[in-house]
Amino acid sequence: SGSQIAVLGLGTMGAALARNIARNGFPLTVYNRHADKTHAFLEAYGAPHVSGAFSLEEVVRQLERPRRLMLMVPAGNPVDAMIDALRPLLEPGDIIIDGGNSHYTDTERRQAALAEHGILLLGTGISGGEEGALWGPSIMPGGPRAAYDAVAPIFEAIAAKAPDGTPCVTYLGEGGSGHYVKMVHNGIEYAIMQAIAEVYDLLSRVGNLPPAEQSAVFAEWNRAELASFLVEITAHILATTDPDTGRPIVEVILDKAKQKGTGKWTSQEALDVGVAVPSITEAVEARILSGLKEERVAAAAQLAGPSPEPDDAHRLIAATRDALYAAMIVAFAQGMALLDRARTEHGYTYNLHDVATIWRAGCIIRAALLEEIRTAYTETPTLANLLLAPTFREALAERQQTWRETVHIAVRNGVPVPVIAASLAYYDGYRSERLPANLIQAQRDFFGAHTFERVDKEGVFHFNWA
Ligand code: 6PG
């Protein structure tokens, strides 16, 4: 009998995922465009139920029907090229799973094209990096229900398990919903990473705390409300020494952040559908600004800033702890608000409770607070904004003063904290009964007769400003 699934693409993620599938006992075919990688994989991880294929024809021949083909190739053209090459070899009912970070619109375009041939495409976000892929990622599948049902036993076996034993995978609905959820996951990932980096910057530049001492701070934070994968790895990173120089590794890494686009897509999408995600957008902007290293070095000698005023490290640690937790809550609130809008905007049918459920383990943004997010949506599925859930409303009320102090200290010392500050502005904007948009409306009406509504009567008005 044949293989139950094939993994095509044996890069870091593909190879780790294939090993995970093999470890769970599913008969598997592996394929890579360059045969040497297939040979290397078989040599290292070969087993009686794992077979190599050296052409797409061979992949297709080795698979049970309906065929399940998991593409682990870079998003963009490589996915189209692979689908184009496979399509003539496949039969109606066969299933392609795209496990990369494809844009949801690409997924929907490919689903429509493949549907004409009766082939099903499951757009599947996979999070957790190499370790996650190997030992249990969070899996975010979207596409035809029949395709999901056919791969569910494999996905449930290889996925991360939440503390209550639930596999971190669920059917998220039709179309590109799986890749959409993964895109927003990455937007939240960008915001939390940047907020952590801002705390590191403050503790370094204002608190004068060396990385090793900061590592202990993050490690302690990781034992309470901030417990999360990103805080945990930060503690680890800050304790790591570069063997070549003996210096903390963070101090020898160039301060230019790269990006592959998923954070930017989240912001672009949010602008398109009119959902405010300033924390995510500021994180993308911060990466862009970091890229101007040469310009920044030149500007550092020319543009004035305040002289640094070292702050009490204990006070700073206490304040930044609160600010980071607040910023994390706001990042999730914004991401969830975008996911919620996509339900009406794109007709997606996932619910936010399920999304929080499958993010609890395996993925990069896994965090203790996801359990509370899940509870919030269990209690109130129609919650207008996560900030309004009693648990977060109270958490923010307790921390809003120290959150403001953190922004104060940063501004006073000229240390940029775009995500922590934007999160606070979002919080203050969202809780403002009255915003100065009345003046914006007046300006629009003044220069363009764009009209306005009034607080005291129904209708649309234009004022004769002349
Ligand atoms: C994950 C990550 C993963 C990858 C991102 C990073 O969930 O496992 O998000 O998908 O690390 O592509 O994106 P950047 O390269 O844009 O930082």
Boltz pocket constraint, residues with backbone or C-beta under 6 A from the ligand:
constraints:
  - pocket:
      binder: B
      contacts: [[A, 101], [A, 126], [A, 127], [A, 128], [A, 129], [A, 186], [A, 189], [A, 258], [A, 259], [A, 260], [A, 261], [A, 262], [A, 263], [A, 363], [A, 364]]
      max_distance: 6.0
